[in-house]
Amino acid sequence: MLESCINFLCSIIMSLYGYYAIKKITTNTQVKLKIENIILIILLSAITTFLNSNEYQAIYSVTIFILNIIIYKIIFKIKIEESTIVSGIVMLITTLGDAIIAIIFRQFFSISEIRSTWYLYMSTTIMVTLIGIITLKIGKIEKQLKKFYKTISTKKSVTNTIFLILLIIGISSLTDKTTNSNIINGEYLINIIIMITFLSITYLFIASKNSYQELTNEYDSLFTYVQNFEDWIEKEQLNRHEYKNQLAVLRCLTKEKKVKEKIDEILEDNINIEGEIINQLKNLPKGGLKGLMYYKSAIAQKEKINLTITTSLESKTILKQLTEKEIRTLCKLIGIYYDNAIEAAKETKKKTILIEIYELKDNINFVFSNTYKQHKNFKDRNKKGVSSKGKGHGNGLYFAKKIIEENKWLSQKQDIIDKYYIQQLIITKKNT
């Protein structure tokens, strides 16, 4: 009777911990411990107690995982995939605490003693819960988990869900082997190390997804901005000559030096994209790409970079066949490559960027050639986190590579010719 009561009490503690953890990750302040939610937590605890046994089995963890998904989905009124992700994260954090406590307690007690002695079982449960709470209060981990949940709640990702489910099954299998081992030997320690490695990989996976999503959000915002910029720059160019003519007339009519200087200042303050650049970009279709090229070209010229753009596109260019989603994808890549070209060219004496946009058979080629300084990590430039610009940079080319791998109609080449770094983006879009 005492054993059953202790098991039920421990199940209540774990269920409340799950409620706390999921509430923290989802940042859902509206969900309270109302009567109906308390009943659901008691129900979850009762089923957990009923399924509990002194001998651990992997199927037990999987069954409890499924129950958590269902119960917490109802409590927090979230989608099934969201509940799967957050329940999985909580279970993985719990497994981490379980592994740490197991290493300590197994120095003195066997697994059967821990699970059958009420005060040992109660103590280990409380400690595992405390480790979970402390883990969730670590700023960096809490931030990454909240970001990850926000991403999956707005964008469905089957890959994330499947990855987590497979990870749960794998860790449950390892837990089965470690907890049912009566002695601490080499195999036991190896299994513990593998579990901790899996958990570390999960954290890195979440951090990587968050970084990728942040970059995606930045370029989505830029895409919206440059669509408006397209219209503005075209109107600006239509009016520019008239403004200049009027200001030139005023400048000629006055002999006042200060007035002339003021007119010159007004002309200088306008966003200045050279006429030849405008002329070369005019054949790009509207929809975001043209605005992005205008915007980045303005930045390049502001940085006093020697910029040359040449385009050769057919009247029925392949670019006009691209969907809005494909244009967004293309803009992300162009933004990354153009930014990198500007940053690299700025460091050199010549400060030169050459951009070619041409159509050849069934392909569109965007070629960015820029002067550059070769850094010691130059060969690893496509790897995540590698940059000459210091900490917090170095994800651009890595994410560009990922985008291209996910879109078979895109490919890229990189080369170095005569002290120029050349980045080529190739678009292949067959007629449908």
Salt bridges, closest charged atoms under 4 A:
GLU142 OE2 - LYS24 NZ 3.48
GLU142 OE2 - LYS146 NZ 2.66
GLU214 OE2 - LYS147 NZ 2.21
ASP220 OD1 - ARG328 NH1 3.53
ASP231 OD1 - LYS286 NZ 2.52
GLU234 OE2 - LYS290 NZ 3.22
GLU236 OE2 - ARG240 NH2 3.19
ASP264 OD2 - ARG251 NH2 3.09
GLU265 OE2 - LYS262 NZ 3.65
GLU324 OE2 - ARG328 NE 3.65
GLU326 OE2 - LYS429 NZ 2.84
ASP339 OD1 - LYS296 NZ 2.73
GLU343 OE2 - LYS346 NZ 3.80
GLU347 OE1 - HIS375 NE2 3.11
ASP362 OD2 - LYS430 NZ 3.25
ASP380 OD1 - LYS383 NZ 3.37
